[in-house]
């Protein structure tokens, strides 16, 4: 588990670096996105990964690694939006606050990952990357259904739980990509 914690932190450092650089380039223009729009953006990224996995080729230069990083970062942004609400203006969050919010949600995701890895014995390590993609897609479809039901569920966790799970499955995929040299 110590290796997983270190690998998780290493992947998150990469994701956070991209998040911060994009904040410097674009500010927090994403503040105008409603949660359903963020879910759809994550869905597009997961669908592209699945398409590349199925076809074995790609025409756009960016590979699946950058798409998984995008999934992590968009899930964090979605969690921030759930907390702060949508802004109708370009409500620029200062970089320091945006970074602190990123860290807050990643810390929660990591804590959840550690608890689940304890209980499941790191079963994800024996999974195929394509299965991690499929699980992310399933979580997205669940999230879309909950959103379409105005957030109401009978027995299921809310959309935030699905975003946390997607962060962790995307990090697992990135760990596997890095360790398998893909």
N, C-alpha and C positions, 0 to 999 in steps of 0.2 A: 504494500500500500504506500510505503514511503516513495517508491519509484513513481507511482501514479500521481502522488501529490506534487512531486517535482516536475513531472512531465506536464501535468495540468498547468502549473505555474508558468512553465516555459511557453506553452501554447498561448496562454492568456496574455503574457507579455507581448507576444507578436500581435494578437488581436487588439490589445489596448494601444499599442504604438500606432496601428493603422487608424483606430478610432480617434486618437488625439490628432494625428496628422490631418485627417478629414475634417475634424472640427476646426482646425486652423485654416483649411482651405475654404470650407463652406459655412462655417458657423453652425448653428443649430437649426438649419432650414427644415430638418426633419420634424421639428415641433408642430408643423402644420398637418402632419400625417395622423389620420385616425388609426386606432389599433387594427381595424380590419384591413386597412391599406398596408400596414406593416406586416400583418400575417400574409397578405398576398405577395408582398415583396420576398418574404422568406420562402413562400411556396414556389415562386419563380426560380429561386436559387436551388432549392431541393430538386425541382423538376429538371433543371439543367444538369445537375449532377447525375440524376438517374438516366437521363438521355445519353450522356457521355458514357456512363457505365454500360448501357445497353448496346450502343453503337460501336464502342471501342475507339471512336475518333471524335475529334472536335474541329470546328472551323474557326472559332474565336480563340485567340491566343491564351487568355486566362484559363487555367485548369480548375479541377475540382477543389484543390486546396484553397484557392482564394474564395471559392463559393462557400466552403465550410466556415472560413473566417467571417465572411459576410453574414452567415446564419447566426454565428455567435453574436456579432455586433448588432445586428438588427433585433435579435431577441432581447438584448440589453436595452436597446432604444425603446422597444415595445414595453418593457417593464417600467422604464422611466415614464413613458407616456401614460401608463396605467396609474402611476402615482401622481403625476403632475397635471394630467389632463391635456387635451389638445389645445394648442394656441392658434387663434385665428390670424395672428400676426406672426411675423418672423420674430418670435420671442427668443432672442439670443440669450442662451444660458452661457455664462462665463465659462471658459475652459476649465478653470479650477473646480467649479461646481459640477460640470459635466463629467469630469474625471472622477470626482468623489462619488457621484451617482453610479458610474460604471463600476467602480470598486465595490460599492455596497451590494450591487446585484450579483457580481461575480463571486463575492464572498459567500452569499447565500447559496449560489449554485454549487460552489465547491463544497460547502458544508453538506448539502444534500447529496452530492456525489460520494463523499466520504461515508456518510451513513448508509447509502444504498450499496456501495462497494463492500462494506462490512457485512451486510446481510446477504448479498448475492455472490460474494466471493469473487468479485471482478470477472463475472461471466462474460462481459463485453470483450475481454481479450481473446476469447475463442470465437467471436463472431466475425463474419465477413463485413467489410466496409459497405458493401451493397445492402446488407441487412440493416446497418445503422442508417443508411439513406432511407430505406423503406420505413423504418420506425419514425424518423423525423417527418416523413410525408404523412404517416398515420396520425401523428400528434398534430400536424397542421390541419388535417381534415377534421379532427376532433375540435380543434380551436375554432375553425370556421363554423362548425355546427353550433358551438356554444355562442359564438358571436351572433349567428343568425337567430338564435333563441334569446337575444338580448341579455346574454350572460347568465340566464337561468339554467340550473341543472337540478336533477332529482337526487343524484347520488354521487356524481362525479366532482372532481376537483375543478377549480376554475381555470381560466385561460393562463393565469400566471404560472400555475404548476406545469402546464404544457410548455411554456417558454423556458422554464428552468430545465426541464427534461431535454428540450431541443438543444440548449446550450451544452449540456453534458454529453449528449450523443454526438454533437458536432466536434467537441473537444476529443472524444474518444476516437472519432474518425481521423482527426488530425494527428493524434498520437500514433495511430496505426500507419497512416500515410508516411509520417516521418521515420518510424521504426522499420517499415518495410521498404523504404527508399523509393516510393512511388511518386 
